[in-house]
């Protein structure tokens, strides 16, 4: 199975369960910017308590998951991986965090056509902001985060909401990085 097949399989199961999700990270920046190779896709999910068991059962057949650990991670809000048995590509699942930015980012997600289906993805503004935020939080060592943000900005700059990005860049403490990207 290739990466698009793995992502499609996971999204199909989330849709069947009625679990809200949002594609983020490098997979999202590839869709909005300039594609680069990656060995994973990142998804933010909102899994209410009554859907934890169906979620666990949905991924048992095709993914290397430990049911009790998966339940714990979902209930505690911890990130985890879904690793298919027949692919060298993994899905990083991040339960929706209860922070103002994470909630706003999830609220602003949009549906786009990709992978021969409609998928929910973070807005290009939020992809840029998240990349810069992770770069800053990670000690500013992963240049890929900034490159991804720069690429999304370069491709999407004519349609971006600058006021929104300025407000959240200030709030997240990444305004200097945002200004550098804008300056080229």
C-alpha positions as CSV (number, residue, x, y, z in Angstrom):
1,X,0.0,0.0,0.0
2,X,1.4,3.5,-0.8
3,X,1.0,6.5,1.4
4,X,-2.1,7.9,-0.3
5,X,-3.8,4.5,0.1
6,X,-2.9,4.4,3.8
7,X,-4.3,7.9,4.3
8,X,-7.4,7.1,2.3
9,X,-8.0,3.9,4.3
10,X,-7.7,5.8,7.6
11,X,-10.0,8.7,6.4
12,X,-12.6,6.2,5.1
13,X,-12.7,4.6,8.6
14,X,-12.9,7.9,10.4
15,X,-15.7,9.0,8.1
16,X,-17.6,5.7,8.6
17,X,-17.3,6.2,12.4
18,X,-18.4,9.8,12.2
19,X,-15.2,10.9,13.8
20,X,-14.2,14.5,13.0
21,X,-10.6,14.9,11.8
22,X,-8.2,17.4,10.2
23,X,-5.2,16.6,8.1
24,X,-2.2,18.7,9.3
25,X,1.6,18.6,9.2
26,X,3.7,17.7,6.2
27,X,0.8,16.0,4.4
28,X,-1.2,19.2,4.6
29,X,1.7,21.4,3.6
30,X,2.3,19.1,0.6
31,X,-1.3,19.7,-0.6
32,X,-1.0,23.5,-0.2
33,X,2.7,24.1,-1.0
34,X,5.5,22.2,-2.8
35,X,5.4,18.4,-2.2
36,X,8.3,16.7,-0.4
37,X,8.7,13.1,0.7
38,X,7.5,12.1,4.1
39,X,7.1,8.9,6.0
40,X,3.9,9.8,7.9
41,X,0.7,11.8,7.8
42,X,-0.6,13.7,10.8
43,X,-4.2,13.9,11.7
44,X,-6.0,15.7,14.5
45,X,-9.1,13.9,15.7
46,X,-12.0,14.5,18.0
47,X,-13.1,11.2,19.3
48,X,-16.0,11.5,21.9
49,X,-16.1,8.9,24.6
50,X,-18.8,6.8,23.0
51,X,-16.7,6.4,19.9
52,X,-13.5,5.1,21.6
53,X,-14.4,1.4,21.4
54,X,-15.7,1.6,17.7
55,X,-12.5,3.5,16.9
56,X,-10.3,0.8,18.4
57,X,-12.2,-2.0,16.6
58,X,-12.0,-0.2,13.3
59,X,-8.2,-0.2,13.2
60,X,-7.5,-3.6,14.7
61,X,-7.7,-5.7,11.5
62,X,-5.1,-3.8,9.4
63,X,-2.9,-1.8,11.8
64,X,-0.4,-2.8,14.4
65,X,-2.2,-1.4,17.4
66,X,-2.4,-2.5,21.0
67,X,-6.1,-2.1,22.0
68,X,-5.6,-1.2,25.7
69,X,-2.9,1.3,24.8
70,X,-5.0,2.9,22.1
71,X,-7.9,3.2,24.5
72,X,-5.7,4.9,27.1
73,X,-4.2,7.3,24.5
74,X,-7.6,8.3,23.2
75,X,-9.1,8.8,26.7
76,X,-6.0,10.7,28.0
77,X,-5.6,12.9,24.9
78,X,-2.1,11.4,24.1
79,X,-0.8,11.2,20.5
80,X,-0.2,7.7,19.0
81,X,0.6,6.0,15.7
82,X,-1.4,3.9,13.4
83,X,1.0,1.6,11.6
84,X,-0.4,-0.5,8.8
85,X,0.9,-4.1,8.5
86,X,1.5,-3.8,4.7
87,X,3.1,-0.4,4.3
88,X,6.2,1.6,5.3
89,X,4.1,4.7,6.1
90,X,2.5,5.6,9.4
91,X,-0.3,7.9,10.5
92,X,0.3,10.0,13.6
93,X,-3.0,10.6,15.4
94,X,-3.2,13.6,17.7
95,X,-6.4,14.1,19.8
96,X,-7.7,17.6,19.6
97,X,-6.0,19.7,22.3
98,X,-8.0,22.1,24.4
99,X,-6.0,25.3,23.6
100,X,-7.4,28.4,22.0
101,X,-5.3,28.0,18.8
102,X,-6.0,24.2,18.4
103,X,-9.7,24.8,18.8
104,X,-9.7,27.7,16.4
105,X,-7.6,25.7,13.9
106,X,-10.1,22.8,14.1
107,X,-13.0,25.2,13.7
108,X,-11.5,26.7,10.6
109,X,-10.6,23.4,8.9
110,X,-12.0,23.1,5.4
111,X,-13.0,20.4,3.0
112,X,-11.0,20.0,-0.1
113,X,-10.9,17.5,-2.9
114,X,-7.8,15.3,-2.6
115,X,-7.1,11.5,-2.8
116,X,-10.2,11.2,-5.0
117,X,-12.5,12.3,-2.1
118,X,-13.5,15.2,0.0
119,X,-11.1,15.5,3.0
120,X,-10.9,17.8,6.0
121,X,-7.7,19.8,6.2
122,X,-6.3,22.6,8.2
123,X,-6.5,26.0,6.5
124,X,-3.3,27.2,4.7
125,X,-3.0,29.9,7.3
126,X,-3.1,27.4,10.1
127,X,-0.7,25.1,8.4
128,X,1.8,27.9,8.2
129,X,1.3,29.0,11.8
130,X,1.5,25.4,13.1
131,X,4.7,24.8,11.2
132,X,6.3,27.9,12.7
133,X,5.0,27.1,16.2
134,X,6.5,23.6,16.1
135,X,9.7,25.0,14.8
136,X,9.9,27.4,17.7
137,X,8.8,24.8,20.3
138,X,11.4,22.4,18.9
139,X,14.3,24.7,19.6
140,X,14.4,26.0,16.0
141,X,16.4,23.0,14.8
142,X,14.2,21.4,12.1
143,X,14.5,23.6,9.0
144,X,11.9,21.5,7.3
145,X,9.2,23.1,9.3
146,X,10.2,26.6,8.1
147,X,10.7,25.4,4.5
148,X,7.2,23.9,4.5
149,X,5.7,27.1,5.9
150,X,7.6,29.1,3.3
151,X,6.4,26.9,0.5
152,X,2.8,27.1,1.6
153,X,3.1,30.9,1.9
154,X,4.7,31.2,-1.6
155,X,2.0,29.1,-3.3
156,X,-1.0,30.5,-1.3
157,X,0.0,34.1,-0.5
158,X,-2.7,35.6,-2.7
159,X,-5.5,34.0,-0.8
160,X,-4.2,34.1,2.8
161,X,-5.9,36.0,5.6
162,X,-3.1,38.2,6.8
163,X,-5.0,39.7,9.7
164,X,-5.8,36.3,11.1
165,X,-2.1,35.2,10.6
166,X,-0.8,38.3,12.3
167,X,-3.1,37.9,15.3
168,X,-2.1,34.2,15.9
169,X,1.6,34.8,15.0
170,X,1.6,37.3,17.9
171,X,-0.3,35.0,20.2
172,X,1.9,32.0,19.4
173,X,5.1,34.1,19.6
174,X,6.2,33.5,16.0
175,X,5.6,36.9,14.5
176,X,9.4,37.3,13.7
177,X,9.3,34.0,11.8
178,X,6.2,35.0,10.0
179,X,7.7,38.3,9.0
180,X,10.9,36.6,7.7
181,X,8.8,34.3,5.5
182,X,6.8,37.2,4.1
183,X,10.1,39.0,3.3
184,X,11.3,36.0,1.3
